[in-house]
Amino acid sequence: MEEHEVYAALGDDGFRRLVAAFYRQVPGDEVLGPLYPAADLAGAAERLCGFLIYRFGGPPHYIEQRGHPRLRMRHAPFPVTDLARRHWLKLMYSALETSGIPADAKQILVSYFEATAVAMINRPT
């Protein structure tokens, strides 16, 4: 499987399950919980889901609604430290395990998440 084929394997439903499993954990996380405004968790989940669908071969609704992802710019206001990166990945690994993602798609997603999480670090630890 290649990156652009992940959407065909998961569809909207698979990405929605993954993102929902991730965001269910966020409020209880001592590092990430305070970074996410409670009133916007649903919005954050929708944005992540739309981005992932687009990024992995699905319809370009995210781009049509929000334009270029500009991930570093969009994350600049938030203190993304190495500790935050580790917590984000921990929650995402758990979400991947509990949301029924096939192994070949999971491997691609893990590689992407690990590399991108490092790129998002914008504050010293």
N, C-alpha and C positions, 0 to 999 in steps of 0.2 A: 504494500500500500504506500502511496505517496501522499504528501500533505494535501494536495488539492482533491484527493479522493476521500478524505476523512468525513466530509459532510455527507457524501453518498452513503457511507456506512452508518452514520449516526442520525442524520436528519435533524430537523428542528427539535424533535422530542428528545433525542439523546443529548443535545447541547443544553436544552432546558433542564433536564434531569441533573446534569453535571453542575450547572451554575446554581440551581436550587440547593443541591447538596452542599456546595461551597458556602453559599450565603447563609444557610441555616446555622453554620458554625461561627460566623463572623461576630455576632453580638457577644458571645461568650469568650472570645479570645482577648486576653489581657493586652496584647499589643495592637491587633488590628481593630478590635471593637471600637476604641476611641477614635480611630481614623475615619470611620465610616459614619456619617450622620444617620442616626436611626430613622429619621423621616425620609431618607432617600435610599434606603436599602433596596427597595423594589426598583427604583430607577437605575441604581448601580448594577443590579442583576440584569436588567433589560439591556443596558449598554454593553456589558461584558458578553452576554449571550449573542447579541447582534454582531459584535465584533468577531467573536469566535466563528460564528456561522459564515460570515464573509471571508475571514482569513483562511478557513479550511475548505473552501470550494463551494460555499452556498450562495444564495442570492445576495446582491450587493445592497440590501436595505440599509445597513449601517452607513455605508458611504453616501447613499442618497440622502439620508437624514442628517448626518453629522460631518460629512466631508472626510478628508484624509484623517486616518487614526491619530497621527501625531502623539504617540504614546508618551514620550518623554515630556512633551509640553503639557499634556493633560494631567500628568502626575506631578508636575513641578510644584504645585501648591502644597503637596502632602509630603511629610517627612518619611521618605522611603529609605530606610537604613538597611544594613545587612540583617539585623534582627527582624525587621518587618518582612524582608524577603524570605527568611527562613520560616516565619510563621505563615506567610501567604502560601508557600510551597507545601508546608505541612497540612494545611487545610485543603489545598487542592489535591494532594496525594490521597487524602482520606475521601474526598468527593469522587475521585476517579475510581477508588475501590468500591464505593457503595452505590454508584449510579449505573452499573451494568455496561460499562464501556468495553468493547472488544479489545483483546490484548494488542493487536496490531495498531489500532487507532490510539490506544493508551500510550504505547511507546512513542508515537509521533508527538502526541500532546505533551508528554513529560519532557521530551527534548526541547520543544518550543517553550514551554513554561519555564524550564530551568534557565535557558539562555536569556529569555526576555526578562525574567525576574532580576537577573544580574544587571541588565541594561537599565532597569528602572531605578536602581539605587541613585539617590541624588543628595544624600546627606551622610556625613561621617557617622560611624557607629557611636 
